[in-house]
């Protein structure tokens, strides 16, 4: 988000935190108090680098208090974690056709207040990502895309939305993801693995585990052994800790987690001193 703003030469203020920390609300408020030039706040709801679920409601309240336009990146939360867009007074929420909605990649979408969306016309800086122009074209042509439509992704998205409704909506999907994450976490701890401690901010979609402190451990070998058993995990992204990540997202259930745990147990080739 910061890099995009830099490339488009949008004046910005970055407020950064450690990888395992949630945004410090006092620090954010202090910046808002002392910089009247700030007009918008951009925040990532669910951080998949670690699995942190950021305190969206608290940040929304700050945006309201200081009358700032709020942009929420909900790529990894929308559809799988309940978000009350209206009551939180979110101005723009951005997500995509895959992830928690369980469609296929191909396009992103924005849920926005029309009153704010119309203002984009005044400061747009991109042709292909001109949100106002695309919205106006959708309105004028009853759903048309300015450029080639991602027809296959849209049809898959339509089916994915039907399946979300059949499942019982976002609340039910959130419950399924949460139950799988709990089963995964308990199973991994029983196998001797240690999760990255995110305290109450651990979300239900990505769980980060510390690499075993054993000289015989090798992530690539562990990864390939699991891949041979049709299980794929994520390498870690942290810079301070060596980790790997496991997702509990998509069209899977408790039985899939049980299968994964079984294959992980079979793939522990190093000493049991984790």
C-alpha positions in Angstrom: 0.0 0.0 0.0 2.8 2.4 0.9 4.8 1.4 -2.2 1.7 2.1 -4.4 1.4 5.6 -2.9 5.0 6.3 -3.5 4.9 5.2 -7.1 1.8 7.4 -7.7 3.5 10.3 -5.9 0.8 10.5 -3.2 1.9 12.2 -0.1 1.7 9.8 2.8 2.7 9.0 6.4 3.8 5.5 7.2 3.1 4.1 10.7 4.9 0.8 11.0 4.9 -1.8 13.8 6.8 -5.0 14.5 5.7 -8.1 12.7 4.0 -9.7 15.7 2.5 -6.5 17.0 -0.9 -5.0 16.3 -1.2 -1.3 15.4 -0.7 0.9 18.4 -3.9 3.0 18.7 -2.3 5.7 20.8 0.5 6.1 18.3 -2.0 6.3 15.4 -4.1 8.9 17.3 -1.0 11.0 18.1 -0.2 11.2 14.4 -3.8 12.1 13.5 -3.8 14.8 16.1 -0.6 16.4 14.8 -0.9 16.1 11.1 -4.0 17.9 9.7 -2.9 17.2 6.1 -3.9 13.5 6.5 -7.2 12.9 4.6 -7.3 9.0 4.4 -6.4 6.1 6.5 -5.4 2.8 4.9 -5.3 -0.4 6.9 -4.9 -4.1 6.3 -7.6 -6.0 8.2 -6.0 -9.5 8.2 -2.2 -9.8 8.0 -1.3 -13.1 6.4 2.5 -12.6 7.0 1.9 -13.8 10.5 -1.9 -14.4 11.0 -2.6 -11.2 13.0 -6.2 -10.0 12.9 -5.8 -6.3 13.3 -8.3 -4.3 15.6 -10.4 -3.0 12.7 -13.2 -1.6 14.9 -10.8 0.5 17.0 -9.2 1.9 13.9 -12.6 2.6 12.4 -13.5 4.5 15.5 -10.4 6.7 15.2 -11.2 7.4 11.5 -14.7 8.6 12.6 -13.3 10.6 15.5 -10.9 12.5 13.3 -13.2 12.6 10.2 -10.8 10.7 7.9 -11.7 8.6 4.9 -11.1 4.9 5.7 -9.7 2.4 3.1 -9.8 -1.2 4.3 -7.8 -3.9 2.6 -9.9 -6.9 3.3 -8.3 -9.3 0.8 -7.8 -12.0 3.4 -10.8 -11.4 5.6 -13.9 -10.5 3.6 -16.2 -13.5 3.2 -14.6 -15.4 6.0 -14.6 -13.0 8.9 -17.8 -10.9 9.7 -17.4 -7.2 8.9 -20.2 -4.8 9.5 -19.3 -2.3 6.8 -22.2 0.1 7.5 -21.9 0.3 11.3 -18.1 0.6 11.1 -18.6 3.5 8.6 -16.0 2.0 6.2 -15.6 4.3 3.1 -13.8 1.8 0.9 -13.4 -2.0 1.4 -11.3 -3.9 -1.1 -11.3 -7.6 -1.6 -11.0 -10.2 -4.4 -12.9 -13.1 -6.1 -10.9 -15.8 -4.5 -9.5 -16.2 -0.9 -12.4 -16.5 1.6 -15.0 -16.3 -1.0 -13.5 -19.5 -2.5 -13.8 -18.4 -6.1 -10.9 -18.3 -8.5 -8.4 -15.4 -9.0 -9.1 -12.9 -11.8 -10.6 -9.7 -10.5 -10.9 -7.5 -7.4 -13.8 -5.5 -6.3 -14.5 -2.4 -4.1 -17.5 -1.8 -1.8 -17.6 1.9 -1.5 -19.8 4.8 -0.4 -21.0 6.4 -3.7 -20.6 9.9 -2.3 -16.9 9.2 -1.7 -16.4 7.2 -4.9 -17.5 10.2 -7.0 -14.7 12.3 -5.4 -12.1 9.9 -7.0 -12.7 11.7 -10.3 -10.8 14.7 -8.8 -7.6 12.9 -8.0 -7.3 9.8 -10.1 -3.8 9.0 -11.2 -4.2 5.7 -13.2 -6.0 4.6 -16.3 -6.3 0.9 -15.7 -7.1 1.4 -12.0 -9.4 4.3 -12.4 -12.1 3.3 -9.9 -14.5 6.2 -10.8 -14.3 5.5 -14.5 -14.9 1.8 -14.0 -17.9 2.4 -11.7 -19.4 4.9 -14.2 -19.0 2.4 -17.0 -20.6 -0.3 -14.9 -23.6 2.0 -14.3 -23.9 3.2 -17.9 -23.6 -0.2 -19.5 -25.5 -2.2 -16.8 -22.4 -4.2 -15.7 -19.8 -3.8 -18.5 -16.1 -3.7 -18.1 -14.0 -1.0 -19.8 -11.5 -3.6 -21.0 -11.7 -7.4 -21.5 -14.0 -8.9 -19.0 -12.7 -11.8 -16.8 -15.8 -13.9 -17.8 -14.6 -17.2 -16.3 -13.7 -15.5 -13.0 -17.1 -13.8 -12.8 -19.0 -17.0 -13.4 -16.9 -18.8 -10.8 -17.5 -15.9 -8.4 -21.3 -16.1 -9.0 -21.1 -19.8 -8.1 -18.9 -19.1 -5.1 -21.5 -16.6 -3.7 -24.2 -19.2 -4.1 -22.2 -21.8 -2.2 -21.5 -19.2 0.6 -25.2 -18.7 0.9 -25.8 -22.5 1.0 -23.2 -22.8 3.7 -25.1 -20.3 5.9 -23.3 -17.1 5.1 -20.1 -15.5 6.5 -20.9 -16.4 10.2 -21.0 -20.1 9.3 -17.8 -19.9 7.2 -16.1 -18.0 10.0 -17.1 -20.8 12.4 -15.8 -23.5 10.0 -12.4 -21.7 9.5 -12.1 -21.1 13.3 -12.8 -24.7 14.2 -10.2 -25.9 11.7 -7.7 -23.5 13.0 -8.2 -24.7 16.6 -7.9 -28.3 15.5 -4.7 -27.5 13.6 -3.2 -25.5 16.5 -3.9 -28.2 19.1 -2.7 -30.9 16.8 0.6 -29.2 16.0 1.2 -28.4 19.6 0.7 -32.1 20.4 3.3 -32.9 17.7 5.7 -30.6 19.5 5.6 -27.6 17.3 5.4 -24.1 18.8 3.1 -21.4 17.3 4.1 -17.8 17.0 2.4 -16.2 20.0 0.0 -13.6 18.7 -2.1 -13.7 21.8 -5.7 -12.6 21.3 -5.0 -11.3 17.8 -4.5 -14.7 16.2 -6.9 -15.0 13.3 -8.6 -18.1 11.9 -7.0 -18.3 8.5 -3.2 -18.4 8.8 -1.3 -19.9 11.7 2.5 -19.3 11.9 4.7 -21.9 13.5 8.4 -21.6 14.6 10.8 -23.8 12.8 12.1 -26.6 15.0 15.4 -25.8 16.7 17.1 -29.0 15.6 20.2 -29.1 13.5 18.7 -31.9 11.4 15.7 -29.9 10.5 15.5 -28.6 6.9 12.3 -26.7 5.7 12.8 -27.6 2.0 13.0 -31.3 2.9 10.0 -31.1 5.2 8.0 -29.1 2.6 8.8 -31.7 -0.2 7.9 -34.6 2.0 4.5 -33.1 2.6 4.0 -32.1 -1.0 4.6 -35.8 -2.0 1.7 -36.5 0.4 -0.5 -33.9 -1.4 -0.1 -31.4 1.4 1.3 -27.9 0.7 2.4 -25.5 3.5 3.7 -21.9 3.2 7.3 -20.8 3.9 7.6 -18.2 6.6 8.0 -14.4 5.8 9.2 -13.1 9.1 12.7 -11.6 9.3 13.3 -12.0 13.0 12.0 -15.6 13.4 12.4 -18.6 11.2 8.9 -19.8 10.6 6.4 -21.6 8.3 2.7 -21.0 7.9 -0.4 -23.2 7.4 -3.7 -22.0 6.1 -7.1 -23.0 7.3 -9.0 -21.5 4.4 -10.8 -22.7 1.3 -13.1 -25.6 0.5 -11.7 -27.9 3.2 -13.0 -29.3 6.5 -11.9 -30.9 9.8 -11.1 -34.2 8.0 -8.6 -32.4 5.8 -6.9 -31.0 8.8 -6.8 -34.4 10.4 -5.2 -35.8 7.2 -2.6 -33.0 7.2 -1.7 -33.6 10.9 -1.3 -37.3 10.1 1.0 -36.5 7.2 3.0 -34.0 9.2 3.6 -36.6 11.9 4.8 -39.0 9.2 7.1 -36.4 7.8 9.0 -35.5 11.0 12.4 -36.9 9.9 14.5 -35.0 12.5 14.9 -35.6 16.2 11.8 -35.4 18.4 13.4 -32.6 20.3 11.3 -29.8 18.7 
